[in-house]
Amino acid sequence: MKSILLAALVVLLAGCASQSADPQVRQQLIAQVDAVKAAALSNDRAAAEAALGDLNREIATAQAQGTLDPDDARAILAAADRVAEDVRTIPLPEPPPPAVVTVTPDPPDEEQTKTFEEQRKRWEQLRKQWEKQHEDNDENDN
């Protein structure tokens, strides 16, 4: 079905060339159709949809610049819409697997270790002072 619709789109473009389409515009549109065809035939839905979007923009630009007859533009867009319906039947790709990130912390450097040891010693001294004061207070209360 894809190749039939794409072929119809190419024939439609060829017919436009004999009427009012600028030859350069015709070549650009044929290149866009070829991009749609290549993506559709390789079952690349995202690329086919992107190429159809590019084709629609090229048609709109050509029509706005007066290098493509409005009737031809409508006919090409209608054919492109039929191709787009066919492209939407291509299955979407599977999402990529989740990324697994493993973070390994850096080992503490000497200065960090030294600081930790100093803090630990200071804490131990404070704890001993507190215990001594607590014992002294208990003795004074008796």
Phi and psi restraints in degrees (value plus and minus 20) as a CYANA .aco file:
   2 LYS   PHI     -78.4   -38.4
   2 LYS   PSI     -67.4   -27.4
   3 SER   PHI     -87.5   -47.5
   3 SER   PSI     -51.5   -11.5
   4 ILE   PHI     -86.8   -46.8
   4 ILE   PSI     -67.4   -27.4
   5 LEU   PHI     -86.2   -46.2
   5 LEU   PSI     -60.2   -20.2
   6 LEU   PHI     -85.9   -45.9
   6 LEU   PSI     -59.3   -19.3
   7 ALA   PHI     -83.6   -43.6
   7 ALA   PSI     -60.4   -20.4
   8 ALA   PHI     -82.2   -42.2
   8 ALA   PSI     -58.1   -18.1
   9 LEU   PHI     -85.9   -45.9
   9 LEU   PSI     -61.1   -21.1
  10 VAL   PHI     -84.9   -44.9
  10 VAL   PSI     -63.6   -23.6
  11 VAL   PHI     -82.9   -42.9
  11 VAL   PSI     -60.0   -20.0
  12 LEU   PHI     -82.1   -42.1
  12 LEU   PSI     -62.3   -22.3
  13 LEU   PHI     -84.3   -44.3
  13 LEU   PSI     -60.1   -20.1
  14 ALA   PHI     -83.1   -43.1
  14 ALA   PSI     -58.1   -18.1
  15 GLY   PHI     -86.9   -46.9
  15 GLY   PSI     -53.8   -13.8
  16 CYS   PHI     -86.4   -46.4
  16 CYS   PSI     -50.2   -10.2
  17 ALA   PHI     -84.1   -44.1
  17 ALA   PSI     -52.4   -12.4
  18 SER   PHI     -95.8   -55.8
  18 SER   PSI     -36.4     3.6
  19 GLN   PHI    -116.1   -76.1
  19 GLN   PSI    -115.6   -75.6
  20 SER   PHI    -141.4  -101.4
  20 SER   PSI     -18.6    21.4
  21 ALA   PHI     -97.0   -57.0
  21 ALA   PSI     116.5   156.5
  22 ASP   PHI     -82.9   -42.9
  22 ASP   PSI     115.0   155.0
  23 PRO   PHI     -77.2   -37.2
  23 PRO   PSI     -56.7   -16.7
  24 GLN   PHI     -85.8   -45.8
  24 GLN   PSI     -61.9   -21.9
  25 VAL   PHI     -83.3   -43.3
  25 VAL   PSI     -63.8   -23.8
  26 ARG   PHI     -77.6   -37.6
  26 ARG   PSI     -63.5   -23.5
  27 GLN   PHI     -83.9   -43.9
  27 GLN   PSI     -60.8   -20.8
  28 GLN   PHI     -83.9   -43.9
  28 GLN   PSI     -62.2   -22.2
  29 LEU   PHI     -87.8   -47.8
  29 LEU   PSI     -59.7   -19.7
  30 ILE   PHI     -83.3   -43.3
  30 ILE   PSI     -59.7   -19.7
  31 ALA   PHI     -82.1   -42.1
  31 ALA   PSI     -59.8   -19.8
  32 GLN   PHI     -86.5   -46.5
  32 GLN   PSI     -60.7   -20.7
  33 VAL   PHI     -83.8   -43.8
  33 VAL   PSI     -60.0   -20.0
  34 ASP   PHI     -81.3   -41.3
  34 ASP   PSI     -57.8   -17.8
  35 ALA   PHI     -85.5   -45.5
  35 ALA   PSI     -60.9   -20.9
  36 VAL   PHI     -82.8   -42.8
  36 VAL   PSI     -65.5   -25.5
  37 LYS   PHI     -81.4   -41.4
  37 LYS   PSI     -67.3   -27.3
  38 ALA   PHI     -80.5   -40.5
  38 ALA   PSI     -63.7   -23.7
  39 ALA   PHI     -87.4   -47.4
  39 ALA   PSI     -61.7   -21.7
  40 ALA   PHI     -86.1   -46.1
  40 ALA   PSI     -61.5   -21.5
  41 LEU   PHI     -88.5   -48.5
  41 LEU   PSI     -46.4    -6.4
  42 SER   PHI    -112.4   -72.4
  42 SER   PSI      -9.6    30.4
  43 ASN   PHI      36.7    76.7
  43 ASN   PSI      14.7    54.7
  44 ASP   PHI    -119.6   -79.6
  44 ASP   PSI      69.7   109.7
  45 ARG   PHI     -79.9   -39.9
  45 ARG   PSI     -65.2   -25.2
  46 ALA   PHI     -81.2   -41.2
  46 ALA   PSI     -64.7   -24.7
  47 ALA   PHI     -87.1   -47.1
  47 ALA   PSI     -58.0   -18.0
  48 ALA   PHI     -84.9   -44.9
  48 ALA   PSI     -62.9   -22.9
  49 GLU   PHI     -85.4   -45.4
  49 GLU   PSI     -58.6   -18.6
  50 ALA   PHI     -85.2   -45.2
  50 ALA   PSI     -62.5   -22.5
  51 ALA   PHI     -86.0   -46.0
  51 ALA   PSI     -57.0   -17.0
  52 LEU   PHI     -84.7   -44.7
  52 LEU   PSI     -58.9   -18.9
  53 GLY   PHI     -82.1   -42.1
  53 GLY   PSI     -62.7   -22.7
  54 ASP   PHI     -82.6   -42.6
  54 ASP   PSI     -61.8   -21.8
  55 LEU   PHI     -80.9   -40.9
  55 LEU   PSI     -66.0   -26.0
  56 ASN   PHI     -80.7   -40.7
  56 ASN   PSI     -59.8   -19.8
  57 ARG   PHI     -86.6   -46.6
  57 ARG   PSI     -60.6   -20.6
  58 GLU   PHI     -81.8   -41.8
  58 GLU   PSI     -61.9   -21.9
  59 ILE   PHI     -84.1   -44.1
  59 ILE   PSI     -65.5   -25.5
  60 ALA   PHI     -82.5   -42.5
  60 ALA   PSI     -62.0   -22.0
  61 THR   PHI     -84.3   -44.3
  61 THR   PSI     -66.6   -26.6
  62 ALA   PHI     -82.0   -42.0
  62 ALA   PSI     -60.9   -20.9
  63 GLN   PHI     -87.2   -47.2
  63 GLN   PSI     -62.0   -22.0
  64 ALA   PHI     -84.5   -44.5
  64 ALA   PSI     -53.1   -13.1
  65 GLN   PHI    -103.6   -63.6
  65 GLN   PSI     -24.5    15.5
  66 GLY   PHI      58.3    98.3
  66 GLY   PSI      -4.0    36.0
  67 THR   PHI    -117.9   -77.9
  67 THR   PSI     -18.1    21.9
  68 LEU   PHI    -159.6  -119.6
  68 LEU   PSI     107.1   147.1
  69 ASP   PHI     -81.4   -41.4
  69 ASP   PSI     116.6   156.6
  70 PRO   PHI     -76.7   -36.7
  70 PRO   PSI     -57.7   -17.7
  71 ASP   PHI     -84.9   -44.9
  71 ASP   PSI     -61.5   -21.5
  72 ASP   PHI     -83.6   -43.6
  72 ASP   PSI     -62.4   -22.4
  73 ALA   PHI     -79.9   -39.9
  73 ALA   PSI     -64.5   -24.5
  74 ARG   PHI     -81.9   -41.9
  74 ARG   PSI     -62.8   -22.8
  75 ALA   PHI     -84.5   -44.5
  75 ALA   PSI     -63.1   -23.1
  76 ILE   PHI     -86.2   -46.2
  76 ILE   PSI     -62.4   -22.4
  77 LEU   PHI     -84.4   -44.4
  77 LEU   PSI     -57.4   -17.4
  78 ALA   PHI     -83.6   -43.6
  78 ALA   PSI     -63.0   -23.0
  79 ALA   PHI     -85.6   -45.6
  79 ALA   PSI     -60.2   -20.2
  80 ALA   PHI     -83.7   -43.7
  80 ALA   PSI     -56.3   -16.3
  81 ASP   PHI     -83.8   -43.8
  81 ASP   PSI     -59.4   -19.4
  82 ARG   PHI     -85.3   -45.3
  82 ARG   PSI     -59.7   -19.7
  83 VAL   PHI     -85.3   -45.3
  83 VAL   PSI     -59.9   -19.9
  84 ALA   PHI     -81.2   -41.2
  84 ALA   PSI     -59.2   -19.2
  85 GLU   PHI     -81.2   -41.2
  85 GLU   PSI     -61.1   -21.1
  86 ASP   PHI     -87.7   -47.7
  86 ASP   PSI     -59.1   -19.1
  87 VAL   PHI     -83.5   -43.5
  87 VAL   PSI     -55.2   -15.2
  88 ARG   PHI     -85.4   -45.4
  88 ARG   PSI     -34.2     5.8
  89 THR   PHI    -102.2   -62.2
  89 THR   PSI     -32.8     7.2
  90 ILE   PHI     -89.9   -49.9
  90 ILE   PSI     109.9   149.9
  91 PRO   PHI     -84.8   -44.8
  91 PRO   PSI     126.2   166.2
  92 LEU   PHI     -91.8   -51.8
  92 LEU   PSI     128.7   168.7
  93 PRO   PHI     -89.1   -49.1
  93 PRO   PSI     135.1   175.1
  94 GLU   PHI     -87.3   -47.3
  94 GLU   PSI     125.3   165.3
  95 PRO   PHI     -86.7   -46.7
  95 PRO   PSI     132.2   172.2
  96 PRO   PHI     -87.4   -47.4
  96 PRO   PSI     134.5   174.5
  97 PRO   PHI     -84.7   -44.7
  97 PRO   PSI     132.4   172.4
  98 PRO   PHI     -84.2   -44.2
  98 PRO   PSI     126.9   166.9
  99 ALA   PHI     -99.0   -59.0
  99 ALA   PSI     114.7   154.7
 100 VAL   PHI    -127.8   -87.8
 100 VAL   PSI     100.7   140.7
 101 VAL   PHI    -135.8   -95.8
 101 VAL   PSI     104.7   144.7
 102 THR   PHI    -131.1   -91.1
 102 THR   PSI     101.8   141.8
 103 VAL   PHI    -127.0   -87.0
 103 VAL   PSI     100.9   140.9
 104 THR   PHI    -125.4   -85.4
 104 THR   PSI      98.3   138.3
 105 PRO   PHI     -87.6   -47.6
 105 PRO   PSI     127.9   167.9
 106 ASP   PHI     -89.8   -49.8
 106 ASP   PSI     122.7   162.7
 107 PRO   PHI     -86.6   -46.6
 107 PRO   PSI     128.6   168.6
 108 PRO   PHI     -82.5   -42.5
 108 PRO   PSI     121.9   161.9
 109 ASP   PHI    -100.2   -60.2
 109 ASP   PSI     153.9   193.9
 110 GLU   PHI     -78.7   -38.7
 110 GLU   PSI     -60.2   -20.2
 111 GLU   PHI     -85.8   -45.8
 111 GLU   PSI     -60.9   -20.9
 112 GLN   PHI     -84.4   -44.4
 112 GLN   PSI     -61.8   -21.8
 113 THR   PHI     -83.6   -43.6
 113 THR   PSI     -63.1   -23.1
 114 LYS   PHI     -82.3   -42.3
 114 LYS   PSI     -65.6   -25.6
 115 THR   PHI     -82.1   -42.1
 115 THR   PSI     -62.3   -22.3
 116 PHE   PHI     -81.3   -41.3
 116 PHE   PSI     -64.8   -24.8
 117 GLU   PHI     -82.0   -42.0
 117 GLU   PSI     -62.4   -22.4
 118 GLU   PHI     -82.9   -42.9
 118 GLU   PSI     -62.7   -22.7
 119 GLN   PHI     -85.1   -45.1
 119 GLN   PSI     -60.7   -20.7
 120 ARG   PHI     -81.9   -41.9
 120 ARG   PSI     -63.4   -23.4
 121 LYS   PHI     -83.7   -43.7
 121 LYS   PSI     -63.7   -23.7
 122 ARG   PHI     -82.3   -42.3
 122 ARG   PSI     -62.1   -22.1
 123 TRP   PHI     -82.4   -42.4
 123 TRP   PSI     -61.1   -21.1
 124 GLU   PHI     -83.3   -43.3
 124 GLU   PSI     -61.3   -21.3
 125 GLN   PHI     -83.1   -43.1
 125 GLN   PSI     -65.1   -25.1
 126 LEU   PHI     -83.3   -43.3
 126 LEU   PSI     -59.3   -19.3
 127 ARG   PHI     -82.8   -42.8
 127 ARG   PSI     -63.5   -23.5
 128 LYS   PHI     -84.2   -44.2
 128 LYS   PSI     -60.9   -20.9
 129 GLN   PHI     -82.8   -42.8
 129 GLN   PSI     -62.1   -22.1
 130 TRP   PHI     -84.0   -44.0
 130 TRP   PSI     -64.4   -24.4
 131 GLU   PHI     -80.6   -40.6
 131 GLU   PSI     -61.6   -21.6
 132 LYS   PHI     -84.5   -44.5
 132 LYS   PSI     -63.9   -23.9
 133 GLN   PHI     -84.6   -44.6
 133 GLN   PSI     -58.4   -18.4
 134 HIS   PHI     -85.2   -45.2
 134 HIS   PSI     -61.0   -21.0
 135 GLU   PHI     -85.1   -45.1
 135 GLU   PSI     -62.7   -22.7
 136 ASP   PHI     -82.8   -42.8
 136 ASP   PSI     -59.8   -19.8
 137 ASN   PHI     -86.5   -46.5
 137 ASN   PSI     -59.0   -19.0
 138 ASP   PHI     -84.4   -44.4
 138 ASP   PSI     -59.5   -19.5
 139 GLU   PHI     -87.6   -47.6
 139 GLU   PSI     -59.0   -19.0
 140 ASN   PHI     -89.7   -49.7
 140 ASN   PSI     -50.2   -10.2
 141 ASP   PHI     -93.8   -53.8
 141 ASP   PSI     -43.3    -3.3
